[in-house]
Amino acid sequence: GVHVEEGIRQGGSFTMEGGSIQGNYTSGRGAGVSVGAESTFTMKGGSIANNTAPYGDGGGVYAYGSRSATGTFRLEGGSITGNTASGFGGGVYVTTLGIFTMTGGSITGNTANNGGGINIQWGSATVSGGSIRGNTATSGGGVYMDGASSGSVFCLSGAPTITDNTTKSSKPGNIYLLGANAVITLTGPMTNTDPIGV
């Protein structure tokens, strides 16, 4: 896949406007895209599809940082679809001060144990547009937020669609909140009439 991370003097930057990142495999994290500290990946078009992390996390995208620097993935258009992880985040895994923002595009048909679409674990996700639909997991088919620590942040605003996600258990399919610090923060008015199940 694609790995973007800080260099000796400055962070890396990658913009995707078309094409596909597909069919990649990792025994760790981030089969399709891995974005590390002080780096940014911006997706405006194309697809991240059918990537596999059979023993790890982040089948499609893995965004992470360090104690003093963040790794950022911005989804503005295109699709993250058909990716698989055995652990966290079939589509997107955000952890260790990683940042994920979604203003457009789609996250569909991804599979994981926790967070078929997105898994947030000591990272932050801000969703204000686009579609998170048809993802599957044991817990949190659409979005899984681990609030066991205070470092996880999940913000919603605008007109995102988070629907038709499923689980293999009785737990909520669209958004699953775990722990005392698992809170959805509304940073602006919700303008979409589609329901979001928690």
C-alpha positions in Angstrom: 0.0 0.0 0.0 1.1 3.6 0.7 3.0 4.7 3.8 3.3 8.5 4.6 5.4 9.5 7.6 7.7 12.3 8.8 11.2 12.6 7.4 14.3 14.0 9.0 13.2 17.6 8.8 9.5 17.7 7.9 6.4 15.6 7.6 5.1 13.8 4.5 2.1 14.7 2.4 0.1 12.7 -0.1 -3.0 13.7 -2.1 -5.1 11.1 -3.9 -7.4 12.4 -6.6 -8.1 9.2 -8.6 -7.0 5.7 -9.2 -7.0 2.9 -6.7 -5.0 1.4 -3.8 -6.2 -2.2 -3.8 -5.4 -5.8 -3.0 -2.7 -5.1 -0.5 -1.9 -7.2 2.6 -0.2 -6.6 5.9 0.5 -8.8 8.9 0.4 -5.6 11.1 -1.6 -2.4 10.6 -2.6 -0.3 7.5 -2.8 -2.6 4.5 -4.0 0.1 2.2 -2.7 3.4 3.7 -0.6 4.1 6.7 -0.3 7.7 7.9 2.2 8.5 10.6 3.3 11.4 12.8 3.5 14.9 11.2 2.1 13.6 8.0 -1.2 14.1 6.0 -3.0 11.9 3.5 -5.8 13.7 1.6 -8.3 11.6 -0.4 -10.3 13.5 -3.0 -11.2 10.7 -5.3 -10.4 7.1 -6.3 -10.7 4.1 -4.1 -9.0 2.3 -1.3 -10.4 -1.2 -1.8 -10.1 -4.9 -0.9 -7.0 -4.5 1.3 -6.5 -7.0 4.1 -5.0 -7.0 7.6 -5.7 -10.6 8.6 -3.7 -10.5 11.8 -4.0 -6.8 12.6 -5.9 -3.5 12.4 -6.8 -0.9 9.7 -7.5 -2.9 6.6 -8.1 0.2 4.5 -6.5 3.1 6.5 -4.3 3.4 9.6 -3.8 6.9 11.0 -1.6 7.4 14.1 0.7 9.9 15.8 3.1 10.2 18.6 3.2 12.0 21.9 4.0 15.3 20.2 2.8 14.9 16.6 -0.3 13.7 14.8 -0.9 11.7 11.6 -3.9 13.0 9.6 -6.2 11.3 7.0 -8.7 13.5 5.3 -11.5 11.9 3.3 -13.1 14.5 1.0 -14.2 12.2 -1.8 -13.8 8.7 -3.2 -14.5 5.4 -1.5 -13.0 3.2 1.2 -14.6 -0.1 0.4 -14.3 -3.9 0.9 -11.4 -3.8 3.3 -10.9 -6.3 6.1 -9.1 -6.4 9.5 -9.2 -9.1 12.1 -8.9 -6.6 14.9 -9.9 -2.9 14.8 -11.1 -0.8 11.9 -11.9 -2.6 8.7 -12.1 0.6 6.8 -10.3 3.1 9.1 -8.4 2.7 12.3 -7.5 5.9 14.2 -5.2 5.6 17.2 -2.4 7.1 19.2 -3.3 10.8 18.5 -4.2 10.1 14.9 -6.8 12.3 13.3 -9.5 11.4 10.8 -11.8 13.9 9.1 -14.6 13.1 6.7 -16.4 15.8 4.7 -17.4 13.6 1.7 -16.9 10.2 0.1 -18.0 6.9 1.4 -16.9 4.1 3.7 -18.8 1.0 2.7 -18.7 -2.8 2.8 -15.7 -3.1 5.2 -15.4 -5.8 7.9 -13.6 -6.0 11.3 -14.0 -7.4 14.8 -14.5 -3.9 16.2 -15.5 -1.0 14.0 -16.2 -2.3 10.5 -16.2 1.2 9.1 -14.2 3.3 11.6 -12.5 2.4 14.9 -11.4 5.3 17.2 -9.0 4.4 20.0 -7.1 7.2 21.6 -7.5 9.3 18.4 -10.0 11.6 17.0 -12.6 11.5 14.2 -14.7 14.4 12.8 -17.5 13.5 10.4 -19.5 16.2 8.7 -20.4 14.6 5.4 -20.3 11.5 3.3 -21.7 8.1 3.9 -20.8 5.3 6.3 -23.0 2.4 5.1 -23.1 -1.4 4.9 -20.1 -2.1 7.1 -20.0 -5.2 9.4 -18.3 -6.0 12.7 -18.9 -8.0 15.9 -19.3 -4.6 17.7 -19.8 -1.3 16.0 -20.5 -2.1 12.4 -20.3 1.6 11.3 -18.3 3.3 14.0 -16.7 1.9 17.2 -15.5 4.4 19.7 -13.3 3.2 22.6 -13.8 5.6 25.4 -11.9 3.6 28.0 -9.3 6.5 28.0 -9.9 10.2 27.7 -7.9 10.4 24.5 -10.7 9.4 22.1 -12.8 12.1 20.4 -15.8 11.6 18.0 -17.4 14.8 16.5 -20.5 15.0 14.3 -22.0 17.9 12.4 -23.5 18.6 9.0 -25.1 15.9 6.9 -23.3 12.6 7.2 -25.2 9.3 6.6 -24.4 6.5 9.0 -26.9 3.7 8.3 -27.4 0.1 7.3 -24.3 -1.1 9.3 -24.6 -4.4 11.0 -23.1 -6.5 13.8 -22.7 -10.2 14.5 -24.1 -9.6 18.0 -26.9 -7.7 19.7 -24.8 -4.6 20.0 -25.7 -1.4 18.1 -24.9 -1.6 14.4 -24.2 2.0 13.4 -22.3 3.5 16.3 -21.0 1.7 19.4 -19.8 3.7 22.4 -17.6 1.8 24.9 -16.5 3.2 28.3 -17.3 6.3 30.4 -15.4 8.7 28.1 -17.2 7.6 24.9 -19.1 10.7 24.0 -20.4 12.0 20.6 -19.7 15.8 20.4 -22.0 17.8 18.2 -19.8 20.6 16.7 -22.6 22.1 14.6 -26.2 21.5 13.5 -27.1 18.2 12.0 -28.8 19.0 8.7 -29.5 15.4 7.5 -32.8 13.8 8.3 -31.4 10.3 8.1 -31.4 8.6 11.6 -28.2 7.6 13.2 -28.5 4.7 15.6 -26.3 4.5 18.7 
